[in-house]
Every structure is written in structure tokens, then in C-alpha cells.
Amino acid sequence: MAQLKCPICGGQVSVEDDALPGELVEHECGAQLEVFKKNETLSLRLAEEVGEDWGE
Ligand SMILES: [Zn+2]
């Protein structure tokens, strides 16, 4: 597990080491976070409010 920082509350977020960019993680503070890669390092950002997945 990788320990990332929640961009909303600053708390610790546990993410699988093999998490893929685009993967969604819900933090204990209630924020929906999206995994993305920055300089080969996994990071987190606030996921867009999509609600339903309209993709195929
Ligand atoms: Zn949080």
C-alpha cells in the first residue's frame, strides 16, 4: 500500500501500490479522490462529480 495525502483534508490515504491513474478512492473525510500520476509518482486529486458513469 502507498500512503498518499488527501488534497482535501490533508489526511493520509491508503492506495494500492498497483493503483491505476483514473482509479477512484473514497477517503474517510467523504471526498471522492482520483488517482493520477505525476512525475511517475502516484498522487491524488478531487474526482469530478460524475455520479453515473455514462461511458460504454
Ligand atoms: Zn480526506
N, CA, C, O and the ligand as a Tripos MOL2 file, in Angstrom:
@<TRIPOS>MOLECULE
protein
  225   223    57     0     0
PROTEIN
NO_CHARGES

@<TRIPOS>ATOM
      1 N           0.8400   -1.1970    0.0000 N.3       1 MET1
      2 CA          0.0000    0.0000    0.0000 C.3       1 MET1
      3 C           0.8720    1.2420    0.0000 C.2       1 MET1
      4 O           1.9150    1.3030    0.6510 O.2       1 MET1
      5 N           0.4120    2.2180   -0.7460 N.am      2 ALA2
      6 CA          1.1030    3.5040   -0.7480 C.3       2 ALA2
      7 C           0.2930    4.4770    0.0990 C.2       2 ALA2
      8 O          -0.9370    4.4490    0.0970 O.2       2 ALA2
      9 N           0.9850    5.3140    0.8040 N.am      3 GLN3
     10 CA          0.3210    6.3190    1.6220 C.3       3 GLN3
     11 C           0.3800    7.6480    0.8760 C.2       3 GLN3
     12 O           1.4500    8.2210    0.6740 O.2       3 GLN3
     13 N          -0.7810    8.1150    0.4780 N.am      4 LEU4
     14 CA         -0.8460    9.3930   -0.2180 C.3       4 LEU4
     15 C          -1.5610   10.3970    0.6630 C.2       4 LEU4
     16 O          -2.1590   10.0540    1.6830 O.2       4 LEU4
     17 N          -1.4810   11.6370    0.2410 N.am      5 LYS5
     18 CA         -2.0800   12.6960    1.0400 C.3       5 LYS5
     19 C          -3.3890   13.1570    0.4150 C.2       5 LYS5
     20 O          -3.4610   13.4100   -0.7880 O.2       5 LYS5
     21 N          -4.3990   13.2610    1.2250 N.am      6 CYS6
     22 CA         -5.6880   13.7390    0.7460 C.3       6 CYS6
     23 C          -5.5880   15.2460    0.4760 C.2       6 CYS6
     24 O          -5.2210   16.0130    1.3660 O.2       6 CYS6
     25 N          -5.9130   15.6670   -0.7450 N.am      7 PRO7
     26 CA         -5.8120   17.0900   -1.0870 C.3       7 PRO7
     27 C          -6.8980   17.9240   -0.4150 C.2       7 PRO7
     28 O          -6.8320   19.1530   -0.4130 O.2       7 PRO7
     29 N          -7.8810   17.2650    0.1460 N.am      8 ILE8
     30 CA         -8.9880   17.9910    0.7660 C.3       8 ILE8
     31 C          -8.7400   18.2350    2.2490 C.2       8 ILE8
     32 O          -8.8040   19.3710    2.7190 O.2       8 ILE8
     33 N          -8.4600   17.1750    2.9740 N.am      9 CYS9
     34 CA         -8.3130   17.3150    4.4220 C.3       9 CYS9
     35 C          -6.8570   17.1860    4.8680 C.2       9 CYS9
     36 O          -6.5280   17.4590    6.0220 O.2       9 CYS9
     37 N          -5.9900   16.7700    3.9450 N.am     10 GLY10
     38 CA         -4.5730   16.6580    4.3010 C.3      10 GLY10
     39 C          -4.2530   15.3730    5.0320 C.2      10 GLY10
     40 O          -3.1160   15.1580    5.4510 O.2      10 GLY10
     41 N          -5.2430   14.5230    5.1870 N.am     11 GLY11
     42 CA         -5.0190   13.2680    5.8970 C.3      11 GLY11
     43 C          -4.3790   12.2100    5.0210 C.2      11 GLY11
     44 O          -4.1910   12.4000    3.8200 O.2      11 GLY11
     45 N          -4.0510   11.1030    5.6410 N.am     12 GLN12
     46 CA         -3.4110   10.0040    4.9300 C.3      12 GLN12
     47 C          -4.4570    9.1630    4.2130 C.2      12 GLN12
     48 O          -5.5390    8.8990    4.7370 O.2      12 GLN12
     49 N          -4.1040    8.7490    3.0010 N.am     13 VAL13
     50 CA         -4.9960    7.8950    2.2240 C.3      13 VAL13
     51 C          -4.1950    6.6810    1.7830 C.2      13 VAL13
     52 O          -3.1190    6.8150    1.2010 O.2      13 VAL13
     53 N          -4.7170    5.5090    2.0590 N.am     14 SER14
     54 CA         -4.0460    4.2790    1.6530 C.3      14 SER14
     55 C          -4.5130    3.8880    0.2630 C.2      14 SER14
     56 O          -5.7100    3.7470    0.0130 O.2      14 SER14
     57 N          -3.5570    3.7150   -0.6390 N.am     15 VAL15
     58 CA         -3.8680    3.3490   -2.0170 C.3      15 VAL15
     59 C          -3.0190    2.1380   -2.3940 C.2      15 VAL15
     60 O          -1.8520    2.0410   -2.0140 O.2      15 VAL15
     61 N          -3.6130    1.2290   -3.1340 N.am     16 GLU16
     62 CA         -2.8560    0.0640   -3.5790 C.3      16 GLU16
     63 C          -1.6330    0.4990   -4.3780 C.2      16 GLU16
     64 O          -1.6830    1.4750   -5.1260 O.2      16 GLU16
     65 N          -0.5520   -0.2230   -4.2160 N.am     17 ASP17
     66 CA          0.6720    0.1150   -4.9420 C.3      17 ASP17
     67 C           0.4680    0.0500   -6.4520 C.2      17 ASP17
     68 O           1.1030    0.7790   -7.2140 O.2      17 ASP17
     69 N          -0.4370   -0.8460   -6.8680 N.am     18 ASP18
     70 CA         -0.6600   -1.0010   -8.3050 C.3      18 ASP18
     71 C          -1.9010   -0.2450   -8.7670 C.2      18 ASP18
     72 O          -2.4730   -0.5640   -9.8090 O.2      18 ASP18
     73 N          -2.3130    0.7510   -7.9970 N.am     19 ALA19
     74 CA         -3.4640    1.5550   -8.4020 C.3      19 ALA19
     75 C          -3.1600    2.2330   -9.7360 C.2      19 ALA19
     76 O          -2.0380    2.6620  -10.0020 O.2      19 ALA19
     77 N          -4.1930    2.3120  -10.5580 N.am     20 LEU20
     78 CA         -4.0180    2.9070  -11.8790 C.3      20 LEU20
     79 C          -4.5680    4.3230  -11.8970 C.2      20 LEU20
     80 O          -5.5250    4.6390  -11.1900 O.2      20 LEU20
     81 N          -3.9480    5.1790  -12.7190 N.am     21 PRO21
     82 CA         -4.4920    6.5240  -12.8840 C.3      21 PRO21
     83 C          -5.9560    6.4440  -13.3080 C.2      21 PRO21
     84 O          -6.3170    5.6550  -14.1820 O.2      21 PRO21
     85 N          -6.7830    7.2570  -12.6900 N.am     22 GLY22
     86 CA         -8.1970    7.2380  -13.0050 C.3      22 GLY22
     87 C          -9.0030    6.4540  -11.9810 C.2      22 GLY22
     88 O         -10.2300    6.5430  -11.9380 O.2      22 GLY22
     89 N          -8.3040    5.6920  -11.1670 N.am     23 GLU23
     90 CA         -8.9840    4.9140  -10.1370 C.3      23 GLU23
     91 C          -9.5440    5.8470   -9.0660 C.2      23 GLU23
     92 O          -8.9080    6.8290   -8.6840 O.2      23 GLU23
     93 N         -10.7290    5.5280   -8.5970 N.am     24 LEU24
     94 CA        -11.3660    6.3840   -7.5990 C.3      24 LEU24
     95 C         -11.2280    5.7830   -6.2090 C.2      24 LEU24
     96 O         -11.3650    4.5770   -6.0040 O.2      24 LEU24
     97 N         -10.9540    6.6690   -5.2710 N.am     25 VAL25
     98 CA        -10.8040    6.2600   -3.8780 C.3      25 VAL25
     99 C         -11.6600    7.1820   -3.0290 C.2      25 VAL25
    100 O         -11.6290    8.4010   -3.1970 O.2      25 VAL25
    101 N         -12.4200    6.6000   -2.1240 N.am     26 GLU26
    102 CA        -13.1980    7.4530   -1.2380 C.3      26 GLU26
    103 C         -12.4700    7.5630    0.0860 C.2      26 GLU26
    104 O         -12.1620    6.5580    0.7270 O.2      26 GLU26
    105 N         -12.1990    8.7940    0.4880 N.am     27 HIS27
    106 CA        -11.4940    8.9950    1.7400 C.3      27 HIS27
    107 C         -12.4770    9.0810    2.8880 C.2      27 HIS27
    108 O         -13.6700    9.3160    2.6950 O.2      27 HIS27
    109 N         -11.9530    8.8860    4.0820 N.am     28 GLU28
    110 CA        -12.8050    8.9040    5.2740 C.3      28 GLU28
    111 C         -13.4430   10.2660    5.5240 C.2      28 GLU28
    112 O         -14.4230   10.3730    6.2620 O.2      28 GLU28
    113 N         -12.8810   11.3110    4.9050 N.am     29 CYS29
    114 CA        -13.4660   12.6460    5.0740 C.3      29 CYS29
    115 C         -14.6570   12.8330    4.1430 C.2      29 CYS29
    116 O         -15.3430   13.8530    4.1960 O.2      29 CYS29
    117 N         -14.8980   11.8330    3.2830 N.am     30 GLY30
    118 CA        -16.0430   11.9010    2.3940 C.3      30 GLY30
    119 C         -15.7010   12.3390    0.9900 C.2      30 GLY30
    120 O         -16.5620   12.3390    0.1090 O.2      30 GLY30
    121 N         -14.4460   12.7150    0.7700 N.am     31 ALA31
    122 CA        -14.0420   13.1820   -0.5540 C.3      31 ALA31
    123 C         -13.8570   12.0110   -1.5100 C.2      31 ALA31
    124 O         -13.3290   10.9630   -1.1370 O.2      31 ALA31
    125 N         -14.2970   12.2050   -2.7360 N.am     32 GLN32
    126 CA        -14.0460   11.2330   -3.7980 C.3      32 GLN32
    127 C         -12.7560   11.6480   -4.4800 C.2      32 GLN32
    128 O         -12.6910   12.7180   -5.0850 O.2      32 GLN32
    129 N         -11.7480   10.8300   -4.3910 N.am     33 LEU33
    130 CA        -10.4480   11.1820   -4.9370 C.3      33 LEU33
    131 C         -10.1130   10.3270   -6.1410 C.2      33 LEU33
    132 O         -10.4980    9.1610   -6.2270 O.2      33 LEU33
    133 N          -9.3910   10.9270   -7.0620 N.am     34 GLU34
    134 CA         -8.9750   10.2230   -8.2610 C.3      34 GLU34
    135 C          -7.4570   10.0980   -8.2570 C.2      34 GLU34
    136 O          -6.7340   11.0650   -8.0150 O.2      34 GLU34
    137 N          -7.0000    8.8960   -8.5270 N.am     35 VAL35
    138 CA         -5.5610    8.6520   -8.5990 C.3      35 VAL35
    139 C          -5.0310    9.1740   -9.9290 C.2      35 VAL35
    140 O          -5.6310    8.9290  -10.9750 O.2      35 VAL35
    141 N          -3.9410    9.8710   -9.8960 N.am     36 PHE36
    142 CA         -3.2840   10.2480  -11.1430 C.3      36 PHE36
    143 C          -1.7820   10.1920  -10.9310 C.2      36 PHE36
    144 O          -1.3010   10.1500   -9.7990 O.2      36 PHE36
    145 N          -1.0610   10.1930  -12.0200 N.am     37 LYS37
    146 CA          0.3850   10.0500  -11.9460 C.3      37 LYS37
    147 C           1.0700   11.3520  -12.2900 C.2      37 LYS37
    148 O           0.7850   11.9710  -13.3150 O.2      37 LYS37
    149 N           1.9660   11.7530  -11.4320 N.am     38 LYS38
    150 CA          2.7090   12.9860  -11.6510 C.3      38 LYS38
    151 C           4.1740   12.6440  -11.4870 C.2      38 LYS38
    152 O           4.6100   12.2270  -10.4140 O.2      38 LYS38
    153 N           4.9180   12.8190  -12.5380 N.am     39 ASN39
    154 CA          6.3510   12.5170  -12.4800 C.3      39 ASN39
    155 C           6.6000   11.1010  -11.9490 C.2      39 ASN39
    156 O           7.4480   10.8790  -11.0860 O.2      39 ASN39
    157 N           5.8260   10.1480  -12.4990 N.am     40 GLU40
    158 CA          5.9840    8.7380  -12.1190 C.3      40 GLU40
    159 C           5.6150    8.4670  -10.6730 C.2      40 GLU40
    160 O           5.8970    7.3870  -10.1530 O.2      40 GLU40
    161 N           4.9920    9.4270  -10.0220 N.am     41 THR41
    162 CA          4.5830    9.2260   -8.6400 C.3      41 THR41
    163 C           3.0590    9.3010   -8.5540 C.2      41 THR41
    164 O           2.4430   10.1950   -9.1330 O.2      41 THR41
    165 N           2.4710    8.3800   -7.8470 N.am     42 LEU42
    166 CA          1.0250    8.4150   -7.6820 C.3      42 LEU42
    167 C           0.6340    9.5940   -6.8070 C.2      42 LEU42
    168 O           1.2820    9.8840   -5.8010 O.2      42 LEU42
    169 N          -0.4150   10.2560   -7.1990 N.am     43 SER43
    170 CA         -0.9090   11.3770   -6.4200 C.3      43 SER43
    171 C          -2.4330   11.3580   -6.4670 C.2      43 SER43
    172 O          -3.0290   10.5520   -7.1810 O.2      43 SER43
    173 N          -3.0410   12.2270   -5.7220 N.am     44 LEU44
    174 CA         -4.4950   12.2520   -5.6360 C.3      44 LEU44
    175 C          -5.0360   13.6370   -5.9270 C.2      44 LEU44
    176 O          -4.4220   14.6470   -5.5830 O.2      44 LEU44
    177 N          -6.1960   13.6690   -6.5660 N.am     45 ARG45
    178 CA         -6.8850   14.9280   -6.7580 C.3      45 ARG45
    179 C          -8.3770   14.6660   -6.5760 C.2      45 ARG45
    180 O          -8.8320   13.5230   -6.6010 O.2      45 ARG45
    181 N          -9.1110   15.7300   -6.3960 N.am     46 LEU46
    182 CA        -10.5510   15.5900   -6.1980 C.3      46 LEU46
    183 C         -11.1820   15.1000   -7.4870 C.2      46 LEU46
    184 O         -10.9920   15.6930   -8.5480 O.2      46 LEU46
    185 N         -11.9280   14.0190   -7.3890 N.am     47 ALA47
    186 CA        -12.6050   13.4840   -8.5680 C.3      47 ALA47
    187 C         -13.7500   14.4010   -8.9520 C.2      47 ALA47
    188 O         -14.3750   15.0340   -8.1010 O.2      47 ALA47
    189 N         -14.0090   14.4600  -10.2260 N.am     48 GLU48
    190 CA        -15.1440   15.2570  -10.6820 C.3      48 GLU48
    191 C         -16.4350   14.5790  -10.2570 C.2      48 GLU48
    192 O         -16.5330   13.3550  -10.1760 O.2      48 GLU48
    193 N         -17.4050   15.4110   -9.9940 N.am     49 GLU49
    194 CA        -18.6980   14.8680   -9.5750 C.3      49 GLU49
    195 C         -19.4040   14.3180  -10.8010 C.2      49 GLU49
    196 O         -19.9990   15.0690  -11.5740 O.2      49 GLU49
    197 N         -19.3370   13.0280  -10.9730 N.am     50 VAL50
    198 CA        -19.9510   12.4280  -12.1390 C.3      50 VAL50
    199 C         -21.2230   11.6740  -11.8100 C.2      50 VAL50
    200 O         -22.1370   11.5960  -12.6310 O.2      50 VAL50
    201 N         -21.2820   11.1270  -10.6240 N.am     51 GLY51
    202 CA        -22.4770   10.3820  -10.2350 C.3      51 GLY51
    203 C         -22.5990    9.0830  -11.0060 C.2      51 GLY51
    204 O         -22.2470    8.0210  -10.4920 O.2      51 GLY51
    205 N         -23.0790    9.1510  -12.2000 N.am     52 GLU52
    206 CA        -23.2210    7.9500  -13.0130 C.3      52 GLU52
    207 C         -22.1150    7.9060  -14.0650 C.2      52 GLU52
    208 O         -21.6290    8.9420  -14.5210 O.2      52 GLU52
    209 N         -21.7360    6.7130  -14.4320 N.am     53 ASP53
    210 CA        -20.7730    6.5410  -15.4970 C.3      53 ASP53
    211 C         -21.5250    6.4210  -16.8140 C.2      53 ASP53
    212 O         -22.1920    5.4230  -17.0880 O.2      53 ASP53
    213 N         -21.3990    7.4430  -17.6010 N.am     54 TRP54
    214 CA        -22.1290    7.4770  -18.8740 C.3      54 TRP54
    215 C         -21.3610    6.8020  -20.0090 C.2      54 TRP54
    216 O         -21.8390    6.7380  -21.1410 O.2      54 TRP54
    217 N         -20.1730    6.3020  -19.6960 N.am     55 GLY55
    218 CA        -19.3730    5.6630  -20.7430 C.3      55 GLY55
    219 C         -19.9520    4.3200  -21.1230 C.2      55 GLY55
    220 O         -20.9480    3.8690  -20.5580 O.2      55 GLY55
    221 N         -19.3130    3.6910  -22.0880 N.am     56 GLU56
    222 CA        -19.7930    2.4030  -22.5520 C.3      56 GLU56
    223 C         -19.4670    1.3160  -21.5280 C.2      56 GLU56
    224 O         -19.7940    0.1490  -21.7410 O.2      56 GLU56
    225 ZN         -9.6740   13.4560    3.1640 Zn       57 ZN57
@<TRIPOS>BOND
     1     1     2 1
     2     2     3 1
     3     3     4 2
     4     3     5 am
     5     5     6 1
     6     6     7 1
     7     7     8 2
     8     7     9 am
     9     9    10 1
    10    10    11 1
    11    11    12 2
    12    11    13 am
    13    13    14 1
    14    14    15 1
    15    15    16 2
    16    15    17 am
    17    17    18 1
    18    18    19 1
    19    19    20 2
    20    19    21 am
    21    21    22 1
    22    22    23 1
    23    23    24 2
    24    23    25 am
    25    25    26 1
    26    26    27 1
    27    27    28 2
    28    27    29 am
    29    29    30 1
    30    30    31 1
    31    31    32 2
    32    31    33 am
    33    33    34 1
    34    34    35 1
    35    35    36 2
    36    35    37 am
    37    37    38 1
    38    38    39 1
    39    39    40 2
    40    39    41 am
    41    41    42 1
    42    42    43 1
    43    43    44 2
    44    43    45 am
    45    45    46 1
    46    46    47 1
    47    47    48 2
    48    47    49 am
    49    49    50 1
    50    50    51 1
    51    51    52 2
    52    51    53 am
    53    53    54 1
    54    54    55 1
    55    55    56 2
    56    55    57 am
    57    57    58 1
    58    58    59 1
    59    59    60 2
    60    59    61 am
    61    61    62 1
    62    62    63 1
    63    63    64 2
    64    63    65 am
    65    65    66 1
    66    66    67 1
    67    67    68 2
    68    67    69 am
    69    69    70 1
    70    70    71 1
    71    71    72 2
    72    71    73 am
    73    73    74 1
    74    74    75 1
    75    75    76 2
    76    75    77 am
    77    77    78 1
    78    78    79 1
    79    79    80 2
    80    79    81 am
    81    81    82 1
    82    82    83 1
    83    83    84 2
    84    83    85 am
    85    85    86 1
    86    86    87 1
    87    87    88 2
    88    87    89 am
    89    89    90 1
    90    90    91 1
    91    91    92 2
    92    91    93 am
    93    93    94 1
    94    94    95 1
    95    95    96 2
    96    95    97 am
    97    97    98 1
    98    98    99 1
    99    99   100 2
   100    99   101 am
   101   101   102 1
   102   102   103 1
   103   103   104 2
   104   103   105 am
   105   105   106 1
   106   106   107 1
   107   107   108 2
   108   107   109 am
   109   109   110 1
   110   110   111 1
   111   111   112 2
   112   111   113 am
   113   113   114 1
   114   114   115 1
   115   115   116 2
   116   115   117 am
   117   117   118 1
   118   118   119 1
   119   119   120 2
   120   119   121 am
   121   121   122 1
   122   122   123 1
   123   123   124 2
   124   123   125 am
   125   125   126 1
   126   126   127 1
   127   127   128 2
   128   127   129 am
   129   129   130 1
   130   130   131 1
   131   131   132 2
   132   131   133 am
   133   133   134 1
   134   134   135 1
   135   135   136 2
   136   135   137 am
   137   137   138 1
   138   138   139 1
   139   139   140 2
   140   139   141 am
   141   141   142 1
   142   142   143 1
   143   143   144 2
   144   143   145 am
   145   145   146 1
   146   146   147 1
   147   147   148 2
   148   147   149 am
   149   149   150 1
   150   150   151 1
   151   151   152 2
   152   151   153 am
   153   153   154 1
   154   154   155 1
   155   155   156 2
   156   155   157 am
   157   157   158 1
   158   158   159 1
   159   159   160 2
   160   159   161 am
   161   161   162 1
   162   162   163 1
   163   163   164 2
   164   163   165 am
   165   165   166 1
   166   166   167 1
   167   167   168 2
   168   167   169 am
   169   169   170 1
   170   170   171 1
   171   171   172 2
   172   171   173 am
   173   173   174 1
   174   174   175 1
   175   175   176 2
   176   175   177 am
   177   177   178 1
   178   178   179 1
   179   179   180 2
   180   179   181 am
   181   181   182 1
   182   182   183 1
   183   183   184 2
   184   183   185 am
   185   185   186 1
   186   186   187 1
   187   187   188 2
   188   187   189 am
   189   189   190 1
   190   190   191 1
   191   191   192 2
   192   191   193 am
   193   193   194 1
   194   194   195 1
   195   195   196 2
   196   195   197 am
   197   197   198 1
   198   198   199 1
   199   199   200 2
   200   199   201 am
   201   201   202 1
   202   202   203 1
   203   203   204 2
   204   203   205 am
   205   205   206 1
   206   206   207 1
   207   207   208 2
   208   207   209 am
   209   209   210 1
   210   210   211 1
   211   211   212 2
   212   211   213 am
   213   213   214 1
   214   214   215 1
   215   215   216 2
   216   215   217 am
   217   217   218 1
   218   218   219 1
   219   219   220 2
   220   219   221 am
   221   221   222 1
   222   222   223 1
   223   223   224 2
@<TRIPOS>SUBSTRUCTURE
     1 MET1         2 RESIDUE 1 A MET
     2 ALA2         6 RESIDUE 1 A ALA
     3 GLN3        10 RESIDUE 1 A GLN
     4 LEU4        14 RESIDUE 1 A LEU
     5 LYS5        18 RESIDUE 1 A LYS
     6 CYS6        22 RESIDUE 1 A CYS
     7 PRO7        26 RESIDUE 1 A PRO
     8 ILE8        30 RESIDUE 1 A ILE
     9 CYS9        34 RESIDUE 1 A CYS
    10 GLY10       38 RESIDUE 1 A GLY
    11 GLY11       42 RESIDUE 1 A GLY
    12 GLN12       46 RESIDUE 1 A GLN
    13 VAL13       50 RESIDUE 1 A VAL
    14 SER14       54 RESIDUE 1 A SER
    15 VAL15       58 RESIDUE 1 A VAL
    16 GLU16       62 RESIDUE 1 A GLU
    17 ASP17       66 RESIDUE 1 A ASP
    18 ASP18       70 RESIDUE 1 A ASP
    19 ALA19       74 RESIDUE 1 A ALA
    20 LEU20       78 RESIDUE 1 A LEU
    21 PRO21       82 RESIDUE 1 A PRO
    22 GLY22       86 RESIDUE 1 A GLY
    23 GLU23       90 RESIDUE 1 A GLU
    24 LEU24       94 RESIDUE 1 A LEU
    25 VAL25       98 RESIDUE 1 A VAL
    26 GLU26      102 RESIDUE 1 A GLU
    27 HIS27      106 RESIDUE 1 A HIS
    28 GLU28      110 RESIDUE 1 A GLU
    29 CYS29      114 RESIDUE 1 A CYS
    30 GLY30      118 RESIDUE 1 A GLY
    31 ALA31      122 RESIDUE 1 A ALA
    32 GLN32      126 RESIDUE 1 A GLN
    33 LEU33      130 RESIDUE 1 A LEU
    34 GLU34      134 RESIDUE 1 A GLU
    35 VAL35      138 RESIDUE 1 A VAL
    36 PHE36      142 RESIDUE 1 A PHE
    37 LYS37      146 RESIDUE 1 A LYS
    38 LYS38      150 RESIDUE 1 A LYS
    39 ASN39      154 RESIDUE 1 A ASN
    40 GLU40      158 RESIDUE 1 A GLU
    41 THR41      162 RESIDUE 1 A THR
    42 LEU42      166 RESIDUE 1 A LEU
    43 SER43      170 RESIDUE 1 A SER
    44 LEU44      174 RESIDUE 1 A LEU
    45 ARG45      178 RESIDUE 1 A ARG
    46 LEU46      182 RESIDUE 1 A LEU
    47 ALA47      186 RESIDUE 1 A ALA
    48 GLU48      190 RESIDUE 1 A GLU
    49 GLU49      194 RESIDUE 1 A GLU
    50 VAL50      198 RESIDUE 1 A VAL
    51 GLY51      202 RESIDUE 1 A GLY
    52 GLU52      206 RESIDUE 1 A GLU
    53 ASP53      210 RESIDUE 1 A ASP
    54 TRP54      214 RESIDUE 1 A TRP
    55 GLY55      218 RESIDUE 1 A GLY
    56 GLU56      222 RESIDUE 1 A GLU
    57 ZN57       225 GROUP 0 **** ****
